[in-house]
């Protein structure tokens, strides 16, 4: 049986949510985290907001990659700026791809549960 579990982080009282499956192993209850939902307290909330977040991350990455006009990356001071922007863009794209993977797993889980 799967359910959403609320977890508290640190002493500041911030919460995050996990999709957890409960089962018995050798007569003892065991919980297995299927997916971290982050700030979303329901599966439906994550399914609704993650596609928007992916689009936002990819858009920001594209903006950073296209932010320096052609030829300016060689200008004084622009080389470092351009390099930093490329690193940030790659990081945002990695976040988006990780979230796409989580979204696919969540959709597959939802289909199996239906």
Order of alpha helices (4+ residues) and beta strands (2+ residues): beta-beta-beta-alpha-alpha
